[in-house]
Amino acid sequence: MMRLIIAVLATLTWSISAVAPASAADKVVLMLNWYVYGEHAPFYYGKAKGLYAAEGIDLEIQEGRGSAATTQAVAAKTADFGYVDIPTMMRAAVKGAPVIATGVLLQTSPMSAMGFADKNIRKPEDIKGKTVAITPADSMTQIWPLFLKKTGLKESDFHTVAGDGQTKLNAVINGQADLLLGYVMDQSMKIKDATGKDVYPIKFADYGINMVSSGIIANTAYVKANPDLVRRFMSATTKAVEAAEKDPKAAAQSILDANPKGGKIDTLTQGFELTIPLYRTPETKTKRPFQVTDQNMTDSVDLMVEYGGLDAKAKANPKAFYTNDYLPKSGS
């Protein structure tokens, strides 16, 4: 009788486990900094390759309307994670927004002054006598005076036209300006999409302006309440970046597979390829993605205080803006 009871119980246990649903994946919303472009390829590629699902995450990727808006969404908990310009996040955090960077991906600045390659504007000296299109108060225009200082240029050496992001693009496309201030992997690809012509960027980073750019942020309360989920998300995202680096065209294609109107495969691929060198500095060239150094962040805070409108009290504790604690270790 005892053997019969044990057999029945074993059968019941197997039956229940066989029909019980697997534990549901954690729903996670990642909001991008802007409409999709090549820089965002790793997130789509990681989702397509099942890297987030392998970590028990059901990822939803939402386009954004600027880093400031995405930071606000994360602060308000309407998005779980954001991919934003870290200096923009710093400005919000120093004013009390409950946000922190859980990984800094672009550790070299993508800021540049760019124009059509056939105009042969290749170095700061070539900007003299030219017309530069800017967007007042955006991050690049705030750092522009530092670029001028580093390169010996003066405001009187060139002409300036101002407008919003699209106006700035149109000015170069239509020949009203010779250059614009933009990101090497973003505005340059938009110009190429519109004209079919190559663009040459004069990179700020090549002239000693070393500061971080885009990264992952989360609400500080969310991080505290969900440490395991944050670790799993950062693990999946790290693997996604590493996988995308190895196959840029497939990574770019994953954007179009998810969003057929997300761009053109050639410029999405090229834009992503221009992004990859920004992932590391000489100090982090042997490290996995997102492993920013304390010195890089401290230098970035100092530059933002002096030139980028960041409150001076931010210099008291640069580590308040970021953490590497939730990143996977080397080889894991």
N, C-alpha and C positions, 0 to 999 in steps of 0.2 A: 504493500500500500504506500509506504514512504517513497519507494522508487517511482511509483505512478504519479504521486503528488509533485515530486521534483521535476519529472518529465513534463507534466502539464504546465507548471510554473515557468519552466525554461521556454516552452513553446509560446506561452503568453508574452513573456518578456521579449522574445525575438519578434513576435507579431507586432507588438506595440512600437518597438524601435524601428521596424521596417516601414511603418506607415507614418511615424512621427516626422514632421517637417524638419529639415536642417535649420540650424539657427540662422535667423535672417541677417544679411549683411547690414552693416551700419551705413545709413544714408548720409552722404557728405556732399555739401555744395561748395564748389570752388568757383569764386567769381574772379574773372580776369580783370586786368587793368583797362582794357579797351576792346574794341571790336577785334576779332581774331586776325592774327597775322603770323608770319613765320616763327617768331619767338615763342609762340604758344605750342608748337608742335609736340614737345615731350608729354604734355598732359593728355592730348588726344591719343598719342601713340601708346602711352602707358595704359590708358583705358582699353584701347583696341587690342592690346596684347595680353590683357587679363591680369596686369600687374597689380592693379587696385583690388580686383576681385580676389586675387590670391591672398591679399591681406584682410579679407573680410569687409571690403569697402565697396559700396554702390555709389560710384562717383557721378555727380551731375556737374557739368561745366557750363557756366553762364558767362556771356560776354559782359563787359563793363562799360562804363561811360567816363573813364578817367580814374586815376589812382586815388584821388581825394574821395570820390563817390564810393569806390570799392572799400576804402578804409572806413568810411562811415557805415557801410553795410555790415562790415565785420564787427565794428564797435557796437552796433545795434543788434547783433546776432541774427541778422537776416541772411547772412552767409557764414558758413563755418570757417572757411579759409579764404584768403584773398591773395592774388598775385599782383603786387603793386610796386611802385617806385618807393624804395625804403626811405629816402629823405623826405618824401611827402608824408609817409606814415609817421616819421619822427616829429614833424610839425604838429600833427594831430595828437600824438602821444604826450608831448611835452605840455600840451594844453589840457591834458586829463583824459584823453580818449583811451579806453582800456584795451590797447592792442600791443602786440609784440611780434617781432619777426622770429619765426621758428626755423628759418633757413634763408640765407642770402645767396641767390643763384648768380646774379651778375655782379662780379666783384671788381670789374673794370668798367669804367664809364663808357656808355655807347654814344655820348654826346659828340657832336661834330658840326662843322660848317661844311655844307655840301652843295655842289653844283654839277652841271653836266660835265662829263669827263672831257668832251671835246673842247671845252673852254680852257683847259690846261691850268686850272687853279689848283695847285698841288701843295702849296705851303703857305704859311701865314703872310709872307711878303707879297704873294700874288693877290691877296685880298684888297690891297691898296687900290683905290680908285673904283672899286666895284660897289655893287648895291647888295646889301644883305637883308633878307626878310626875316623878321622875328615875330614872336607872339609875346607881347608884354606880360611880365609877371610869371611866365612859365619857368620850369626848372632850368632850362638851358639858357634863357635870357638872364636869369639871376647869376649864373656861373660865367657868363660871357665876359664880364669885366675882368675876371681872374685870367681867362684865356688871353685877353688883350695885354694884361700885365706881364704874363709869362712870356709872351711872344714879342713884346716891344711895340705893339700896335696902339694907335690912339683912335678915339672915336672920330676924329677929324680926317682919318686916313681913308674912310669909306662912307658911303651913303647908307641910310637905313630906311626900310619901309616896314610898317607894322600892320598886323591883322591876326585873325584867329587862325587855327590850324589849317583849314582848307584854303583860306586866302593866301596864306604863306606858300602853300604848295602851288597854287595857281600862279602866283607871282613868278616863280621859277619856271614853271611849265610854259607860261605865256611870254617869257622874256622880259618881264618887268623887273626882275631881280636876277642877279648872277648866282647867288647862294641863298641858302636858308639854314637856320639852326635846327638840327634834327638828329634823330637816332640813326646810327649806321644801318640798322636792319629793319627800320620802319619806314620813315619818310622816303628813303632812297628807293625802296621797292615800290612805293606808291607812285613815285615819279616815273619809274621804269615801266610800271603797268600802264600808265597813261600815255607815255610817249614812245616806249620801246628803246629809249636811249639809256646808256649806262651813266651812272652818277659816281663822282669821286668824293669821298669824305676826308676832310682834314680833321683827324680825331683829337679831341681835347686831351685824351690820355697820353698821346704821344708827346705832349708838351708839359708833362709833370702834374697834370690834374688827375689825381688818383682818388676816386671815391666810388662807393658802392652804388648800385642801381636797383634792379628788380629782385624781389624775393617773395617768400611765402609769409603771410601774417595770419594771426588768429587772435581772437578775443582772450584776454588774460584769464578771465573766469572760466572760459571754455577749456583752455589748456589745463588749468588746475583741476577741473572736474573730469577731464577725459584724457589723462596722460597716456594711457595705452593706445587709444585711438589716434592721438597726435603722433605717437611713435610709428604706428602702422602707416599712417598717411605719409609721413616723411620718408619712411623706408620705401614705400611704393613709388613715391615721386623721385627719390634718388635713383632708383633702378630705372625709372622711365627716362630720366635724363641720360643716364649711361647708355641705355639701349638706343635712344634716338641719336646720340652722338655717332654711333657706329653705322647708322643707316639714315642719313638726313632726308633722302628722297622719300623713303617709305614713311618716315615720320611726318613729312610734309603732306604726303598723300592721305594720311589718317585724318588730317584737318578736312580735306575735301570729302572724304568718305562720310564724315559726320555732318558736314555743312558744305554741300556742293557749290554754294555761292560764296565760299570763304576765300576766294582768290584764284590765282593761276599757279599751277604746279611749279613752273620754273622760278617765279619770283618768291613763292613760299619756301621753296628749297633753298634758294640763294639767301633769302632773309634769315633762315635758320642757320645756314652755314656761317653767316656773318656774326651770329649770336654766340656760337660755340666758343670762340677765343675769349669771350668776355667772362666765361665761367670761373676762370682762375687767375690768380696773380702769381708772380714768381715764387711767393711764399706758399701758395697752395697748389702748385702744379702737380704734386704727387698725391694730393688728397682727393677724396670723393667729392662730388658736387655739394654745394651749400656750406662747406666747412670754412666759414669766414674767420679771419684772424682778428684778435682784439685790436691790434694796431691799425688795421684797415678801417675798422669801425670808428676808432677814436679819431683817426685822421679825417674821416668823412664827416663826423660830427663837428670837428673844428672848422672844416671848410664851409659847412652849412651855416654855422654860427656867423662866420665872417662875411660870407657872400650870399647865402641862401635864405636869409630871413628866419633862421632857427633861433629861438630864445636862448640867450647865453647860459641860462641855468642848465641846459642840456649837457654842457661840458662837465658838470659835476659828477655824472654817472652815465657814461655812454653804454654801459652794460644793461641799463634798464630797457634799452630798445631791442635787444635780441638775445637769443639763447641758442646754443648748439647742443643742448642736453637731450633733444629728442631725435637727433640724427643717428643713422646707423653707424656702427663702428666700421673701421676698415675691414673689408673682406666679408662683412656680414650681410 
